[in-house]
Amino acid sequence: MMTREDVLRELELLPVWQLRAPLATAADLSSKVSQQVGDVRFEAKHVEVTEKSQPLIASEARYFALVSDDQNWAFVLPQALTSAANALFNNILLALQINKTHTQTVSNLTSVKVIVAFGELVAQQLLGSTDSIEQLRGKPQMLFTASLIVTYHPNDLLQDLALKAKMWDDLCTAKLLVASKN
């Protein structure tokens, strides 16, 4: 059996190629992420949807919107998050390189470029639809002047880890939309 050095020599990559640093383990990465994220907290502001001129359903649903400081992103969540879901959501913001957010009412989301709706209930109410989350996600919708991307609620992601890949696909689509609108 050939060693790594033998393989690299055979491919004529030695002595030029060298391993820069030892590979990071999962424990190293998780400690770095927790150090970078810290303890970010946000206040959930419940919003009653009553405006009938927009495609929103005027029901008793409660949710809140978090908007990035650069007004590119808005995240709409149906309820206050558990501590584990809050940590996951903070990691999502970190992965998207969004440092600061502030709460805003859903009716004031006209200036954002992309709205990400977390959860089936939120998406249905924002779009005035009864379609399932599987029917709504995967393609951008329009709300106000922004593109709306539907994805799974962080609580659902914690219960079914297989949904994380689908959520990241949705967020990659949203990231492309933000980049195309800049």
C-alpha positions, -999 to 999 in steps of 0.1 A, spaced: 0 0 0 13 34 -9 17 62 16 4 97 11 40 108 4 43 80 -23 11 91 -39 21 128 -40 55 119 -54 39 98 -81 16 127 -90 47 149 -91 33 171 -63 62 165 -40 83 182 -27 62 213 -37 30 204 -19 29 203 19 1 200 44 -4 235 58 -19 227 91 -33 197 109 -69 189 100 -94 203 125 -116 179 144 -153 184 150 -147 193 186 -122 221 176 -147 235 151 -176 235 175 -156 253 202 -145 279 177 -181 284 165 -194 288 201 -166 313 208 -175 334 177 -212 333 182 -211 340 219 -244 345 236 -265 365 210 -299 371 222 -328 389 206 -362 400 218 -391 384 201 -416 410 191 -450 395 183 -469 410 154 -506 408 147 -513 407 110 -543 428 102 -535 445 69 -558 431 42 -545 449 12 -514 427 12 -514 389 5 -512 382 43 -540 363 60 -555 384 88 -556 356 114 -546 352 150 -511 340 139 -482 355 158 -447 358 145 -418 382 143 -393 395 118 -356 400 122 -340 423 97 -303 426 89 -288 460 94 -279 463 57 -316 457 49 -307 428 26 -323 400 47 -354 395 68 -361 364 87 -397 357 98 -402 332 125 -435 320 139 -428 320 176 -401 326 203 -374 300 199 -362 274 224 -326 279 236 -314 251 212 -333 265 183 -320 300 192 -284 287 191 -291 271 158 -306 303 144 -276 323 156 -253 298 138 -273 302 107 -268 340 109 -231 334 115 -228 311 85 -246 338 63 -222 364 77 -250 385 92 -237 402 123 -266 423 136 -303 421 133 -332 441 147 -369 433 150 -394 449 126 -430 445 118 -438 423 88 -457 451 71 -425 472 71 -405 446 52 -409 465 19 -372 476 18 -356 443 22 -343 422 -7 -350 387 5 -374 374 31 -368 340 46 -399 324 61 -390 298 87 -419 273 90 -449 262 71 -474 283 91 -455 315 85 -451 308 48 -488 300 44 -498 332 62 -474 354 43 -485 341 10 -521 335 17 -517 299 7 -527 265 20 -499 246 2 -476 224 22 -440 235 30 -427 210 4 -448 227 -23 -438 262 -12 -400 257 -8 -375 253 -36 -387 283 -56 -387 320 -48 -420 336 -42 -427 374 -42 -439 394 -12 -441 431 -14 -410 439 -36 -388 412 -20 -382 376 -29 -396 352 -4 -378 319 4 -396 293 24 -377 269 46 -381 248 77 -385 261 113 -354 257 134 -373 235 159 -381 211 130 -344 211 120 -334 200 155 -359 171 154 -350 159 119 -314 165 110 -320 154 74 -339 187 69 -308 207 74 -295 200 39 -328 212 24 -326 243 46 -291 251 35 -302 247 -2 -330 272 5 -305 296 22 -280 292 -7 -308 302 -31 -316 332 -9 -279 342 -8 -278 341 -46 -309 363 -48 -293 389 -24 -261 389 -45 -281 393 -77 -300 423 -63 -268 442 -52 
